[in-house]
Amino acid sequence: MDSTAIQNLIAMICYMAIVIGIGVYFARRANRSSEDYFIGGRTLGPWIAAMSAEASDMSGWLLMGLPGVAYWCGIADAAWTAIGLGVGTYLNWLLVAKRLRHYSYVAGNAITLPDFFSNRFKEKKKVLMLISSLFILIFFAVYAGSCFVTCGKLFSTLFDADYRMMVVVGAVFVLIYTFLGGFLAESASDFMQAIVMVGALVIVLVLGTANAGGLGAVIANAESIPGFFTFFGMATPELGADGLQVVSEAGAPVFGAASEYSLLTILSTVSWGLGYFGMPQVLLRFIAIRDAKELTKSRRIATVWVVISLTAAVMIGVVGRAMLPTAHLTASDAENIFASMANVLMHPLLAGIVMAGILAATISSSDSYLLIAASSLAKNIYQGVIRRDASDKQVMWISRIALIVLAVVGIVIAMDEDSVIFTIVSFAWAGFGATFGPVMLFSLFWKRTTHAGAVAGMLGGGCMVFIWNLLVRPLGGVLDIYELLPAFLFSCILIVVVSLATPVPSTEIQAEFETAKRAQ
């Protein structure tokens, strides 16, 4: 390990020490009860609620996946995705946050999403609770895998270490941290990490633009690549027999003719925004905020953070093409462009802090994913279905066992060194968006929604994500659209049709709906 890598490592260790300190500080309070451990006793303030929601949501995908897509094939895919996410963020905070905060309390003081769905429909056999918990386990295992891929790529690139060993090291650190402090520690550290993330993005973007010759030179370079700097086309890197992008004798990357970016593809990509309505790590912040009146402030904070961060992430990919045009010759390796630019532009200690931004994003997400999935297994499946008389202490023990199992599954998913973070995240995002998004919206805003309709919508949306991704999308043509859009629409149709075909909800359910509505 050379001196640069050592200085990177020192800076990152200092940062991680602060993160662990936060975990230790909150450990005693987090372990008082399952409610404190899983949602912090509903005590989040507006700044922490907003910043922790976005930091846990964006993950290392924001600093590696999104810039990597822009670097590899231009702004279209990355920019339309960012636009969808920006709009989705605002609408989720505007429409869902306050209603869910009130309804989750009215519906038996629900502290997890499966709790809320089960209580909302007054189910006795816990069908919705079981289905939603299983889908959370499946998709969060995939999400955790994407975070461990980020750790593996970051550490193996920085320290020339074995990728798989670095995946395991990253997973172990996340696991220890999540064990310590639970939701409060996670949310408090996420607030700090959100600041680090946006700061790192803006600093690297400004320094990179200057290093590449200024904004004019960056744009000129982007426009010289067919389809790279347009919202309605995509650049096509020309690959050699070895799978690497071809580099000309003059040392420039070679691109083929631009590919078309149709209106259907735009709609498909913008549909990323729909995912927010079903994202557990964000929805839990709505449940956990101390006062629903503070959600307006949180919405403004979250929206501003998201717009700045997403814009900077996309532009870093564009600047990277001008600054380091041949540094990364595969789609997978392109996701290291942010780290490469930081190392070139900064003193090693400062670069280490920026690298900590990537690690911060990864930790803030993976601990959220593991904690929510563990709560679903312990609180909802074990206590809610298998052993209803389980004590709070037993629930806590089961949750910790679940954390270990889920981390192992995530490690297995991350073992492929050629994994593309953007691809892994897009599948899990679609899974949550289509499984929970429609059911959440209809549960909050349509009193006529029935238990059978919710079950049909949840099963139909979740299963359609797999069907469309694995069987339909590979057929190509007009069917080659992001699985979230058709799965989300299919779930909505099922909820409406089945609800109208089944008996009207009970008087008790309707009265509770009206109570939650009046509370706004």
N, C-alpha and C positions, 0 to 999 in steps of 0.2 A: 504494500500500500504506500503510495507516494505522499509527499507532504500536503498536496492539495486535498487528497482524499481524507487525510488525517484531520485537517482543519474543518472540512465538511462534517466529518463525524463528530468532532468536539462540539460544534454548534448545534448539531441535531440532538446530541446527548443532553446538552443543557436544556434544550426545549422540552425534550421528553421528561426530564426531571421535574419540570414545572407541571406538566400534565399529570404525572404520577402524584405529585404533591396535592393537586386538586382532588384526585381520587381518594387519597388518604384523609383529607380534610372532611370529605362528605361521607366517609365510610360508616361512621357510627350512626348518623342520622338515617342513611340509606337502609340500614339493616334493622331499623325499629319495626317495620312492618312491610308487607308486600306492596301496600299502596305507596309508601314512601320510596320503596325500591324501584317500582315500575313507573310511577308518574310524579314522584317528588311531592306527594301530598297536595297537589294542585296549588303550587306556590310560585310558579314562574312569573317573572315580571315581563313587560312588553318587549324590552330589548333582548333579553335572553331567549324568550319564546320565538321571536322573529329570527334572530341570527342563528340560533341552534337548529331551528327547523331547516333553514336553507343550507347550513353547513353539513348537516347530517344527510340531507337530500342530495347535494351535488357530488360529494365524495371526490376521490382522486380522478374521477371521470372528467371533472371540470378542468383540472390542470394538466391532464395527460390525454384523455380520450378526445375531447372536443378540439383542442389545438392540433392533435394528430390528424384528425379528419380534414381540417382546413389545410394543413400542410400537405397532405397527400393528394387530395383531389379538388381543392378549391373551396370557396366560401358557401356554395349553394346548400349542400347537405348540413353543414355546421350552422349556417345563419338561419335557415328555416327552422331547424331544430331549436335554436336559441329563441327565435321569435315565438314559437309555440310554447316554450317553457316560460318565457316572460309573461305572456298573456295568461297562461294557466296558473301561474303563481298568484297574480293579482285576483283573478276570478275565484280561486280557491279561498283566499283570505276574505274576499268580499262576501261570497255566497255561503260558504260552508262553516267558517270558523265560529261565528257567534252562535248559530243554530246548534251546531254540534256540542259546543261548550255547555249550553243550557240543557239540551236533550240528553246528553250523557249523564248529567246529574239527576235529572228527572227520572230517567230510566234506570233506577236502582243504583245510582252512583257508579256507573260502569267505568272501569279503569283500563280496559283493553278494548280493541275493536270487536273481537268476538263476543266479549261481554255486552257491548252496546247492541250489536245486531240481535243477540239472543234475548236481551231484556226488552228491546224495542218491540219485538213481536210476541213477547210473553210465551216463549216456547217452553214446553215441559220436557221434551225428549232431546233437547240440545242439538238438533240437527244443524242449524246454522252455525252454532258455536263450533261444532266439530269440523264442518266443511271449511269455515274461514280459518280456523287454526291450522288445518292441514295445508291449505294454500299458502299461508304465511310461512310455514316451515319450508315448503318447497322453494318458493321464490326468494326468501331471504338466504337460504343456503347458496343459491346462485349468486345473489348480490354479495354475500360475504366472500365468495370465490373471486369476484371481480376486484374486491378490495385487496385481497391477498396477491392477486396478479400485479396490482399496482406496487405493492411492497416489494415483490420479487424483482420487477423490472427496475424500480428505482435503486434498490441496493446493489443489484448485480451490475448495473450501469456505472454507478458511482464508485464502487469499491472493487470492481472486477471479481465479484464473488459468484459462487454457484447459485443460479437462479432458484432452484428448488429449496436449497438450504435457506435462502433469504425469505422465501414464502413462509417457511415454518417459523423462522425467527419473528417475522412480522405478526403472524397469527398468535404466537405465544404472548407477545407483548400486549396485543389487543385483548386477549383473553384475561390476562392478569389485571389489566386496567378495568375491564368491565366487571370483574369479580369484586373489585374494591368498592366502587362508589355508586353503582346503579345509575338511575335516571338523572338524579341531581348533579352528580359529578360529570356525567356525559353532557348534560345541557350547559353547565357552567364552562366546561372546557371547550365545548362547541362554540360558545360565544367568542372566546379568545381565538379559537382557530378560524372562525369566520373572518375576523379582522386580519389575521395572518394571511389567509388565502387571498382576499381581495387586494391587500397591500402588495403581496408577491406578484400577482397578476399585473397590476398597474405599473409597478417598478420595472419588471422585465419588459413589458410592452414599450415603455418610454425609452429605456436604455437600448433596447433592440432596434427601435426605429431610428434612433440617432446613429447607432453603429452601422446600420444598413444604408446610410446616406440620406436619411430624412424620409418624410412621408411620401414625397414625390417619387423618389427612387423606388420605394417599396411598391407603390401603386403601378409604376411603369413596369417593374419586373412581373407583377401579378398579371397585368394586362397582356404581357408578351406570351403568356402560356395559354394555349387554346382552352377556353371554358373555365379558366381558373377564377377569374374575377367577375363573375356574373351570377345573378340569382336564378338564371334559367338555363344553365348548362353545367357540365362537370368536366374537369380535367381528367385525362386518362394516361397515367404513367405507363410508359412502354417497358415491359418486363423482358429480361433475357431468359435463357434456358435455365439459369440458376435461381430464378424467381426474384432476382433483384432488379431494381429499376436500372435501365441502361443509361450510361453516362457517355456523352460524346467525347471526341478527342480533345475538344476545347475545355472539357471539364464541366460541362453543363448537363443537367438532367434532361432526358429525352421524353417528350410527351407525344401521344398520338392525337388524332382528331378529337375534338370535344364531343361528349355524348349529350343527348338531349335531357332536359329536366322538365318534364311535363307538368301540367296543372294537377293531374292526379297524384303525381309524386310529391308535389308541394303540399297538397292536402294531407297526404299520408305522413309527411315529415312534420308538419305543423301539429298533427294530432298528438305529438308528444305531450302537448299541454293538457290533454285529457287525463293523462296519467296521474296528475296531482290529486284529483278527486278521490283516488283510491290508495294514496301513498301512506302507509301506517306511520312511518317516522315523522311525517308532517302532521297528520291528523291527531296524533297523540299530543303534540304541542298545543293544539286547540283545546283539547280536554284538560291539559295540565295548567293552563294559565290561571292566575289567581283571581282575575276579575275580567269578565267578558267585555266591560267597557273599555279595557285597554287594547282590545284587538284592532281597533282602528289605527292606533299608533303602530302596532306591530305590522299591520298590512303595509303601511307606508315604508317602514324600515326594510321589510323583506323585499318589497318591489324594487326599491332603489338599489339594494345590494345585488339582487339578481341581474338587473339591467347592466350595471357596471361590470360585474364579474363575467357574464356571458359575452358581452361585447369585447372585453379585453381578451378572453380566451380564444375567440374566433380570430381576432386580429393578430394574436401571437403566432398562429399557424401561418398567416399570410406574411408576416414579417420574417418568420423563420425561413421561408422559401427564398427570400432575398438575402438573408444573412448567412445561412448555412444550407445552400441549395442541394448539396449531395451528401449531407451528413447522415441521412436516414433513407435507406433504399427499399424498405418494405413497409406495408401498411401497419404491421405490428410495431416495428422499430420507430416509425414516425411518431408514436405516442411518447417518445422520449425528447421531443423537440424543446419543450419547456425547460427540462432539466439541462439539456445541452446549452441552451442560450444563457441560462443563469450561470453556468460554470465558465462560459467564455466572457461574460460581461462583468462579473463581479469578483471581488476578493473572495478567496475560498471560505472565510468565516461568514461573510455575508451570503454567499451562495448556499452555505449550509443552512442558514436561517430560511432562505427561500425554499430549499429542499424540504425543510421542516414544514413548509406550507403544504407540500404534496402529502407528506406523512400525516399532517394535521387533518387534511381532507379525508384521507383514508381511514384514520382512526375514528374521526367524528361520525363517519358512516358505518363502519363495520361494528363499532360498539352498539350503535342504535339497532342495526339489523339483528345482531346476536341477542341483544336484550329483549327486543320485541318478540322474536321467534321463541326464545326461552320462556317468556311470560305466557305465550300461547300454549306451549306444551305443558307447563307446570300449572298455570292458573286455570286455563280453559279446558284442556284435555284431561289432565290428571285430576284436578279438583272439581272441574265442572262436569266431567262425564264418568271417569273411572272410579274415583273415590271422593264422593261429595262431602264426606265428613273429615277430609284431610285438614290438619292444622296449618296455621300460617307458617310455622317453622318448617313443616314438611314441604310446603309449596316452595319455600326459599331453597331448600336442599335440592329438590327436583329441578328447579330453574338452573342451578349451578351445574348439575350433571348435564342438563340439556345444552348449556353453553359449550361444554367440552365436546359433546357429540357433534354439534353444529359446526364448531370450529374445524373439527377433523374432516367433515364433509366438504366444507369450504376449501380446505387445503387440497383435497383430492381434485376438486373442480379446477383449482388454480395450477395444477402440476404441468399443464401444457404451456411451454415457454412461448409458443407462437400465438397464444390467445390474444385477441384484440379486445381491450377493455370496453370500447364503445359497443361492440356486438353483444358482449355478455350483459352489459347494463341495459341495452335496449330490449332484450328479451324479458328480463326480470321486471323492468318498468312496465312493459306491456301487460305482463301477468298481473301485477297489482292494479294497474289502471282499469283493466277489463273485468277483473274479478270483483273488486270492491267499489270502483268508481260509480257505476250505474246504481248499484244497490244503495250506496251512501246517499246519492242525490235523491233517489225516489223515496228512501226512508225518511229523509229530512223534509221533503217538500210535497209529497203526494200521500195524502191520508188514506187513499184507497189501496195503497200497496199492501199485498197480503203476504203471509208467511210463505205460502207456496210460490208466489211470484218472486220473492227474494231468493229462495232456494234455487229456483229455475235460472234466475239471472246470474247468480253467483257461479253455479256449475257450468252454465252455458258460456259465460264470458271466459272463465278460467280455462276450460277445455278447448274453446275455439282458438285461444292463443297458441296452444300446441298444434292443433290441426292446421291452422293457417301457416304457421311458421315451418312446420315439417313436411306438410303434404301439398298445400295449395300454392304458397308463394314460390316454391321451386319451379312451378309450371311456367312462370314468367309472364310477359305481356302485361295486360291490365291487372292481372292477379298479383303482380310483384309489388305489393304495397305493404307498408308497415302493419304488422298483425294487430296492433292496438286498435286501429280504426275499425276494421270489420268486427273484431271481437267485442268492442265497446257497443257498437250499434246493435249487434246480435243480442247482447245481454239486455239492452234497453227494450228491444222488441219482446223478448221473452217475459220480462217483468210486467209489461203492460198487458200482453195477451193473457198470461196465466192469472194475473191479478183480477182481470175483468171476468175471467172464466170461473173464478172461485168465490166463495162467500165473502161478503163484506167483513172487514175486521171488527172485532168485538167492540162494544161500547167503551170498555176500559182502555183499549188501545187508542181509540179515537180521542177519548178525553185526555189521555196523556199527551197525544200529539198536539192538541190545542193548548195544553198547559205550556209545553215547550215553545210553541209558536208565540204565545202571549208574553213569554219571558224576555223576548228580544227587545 
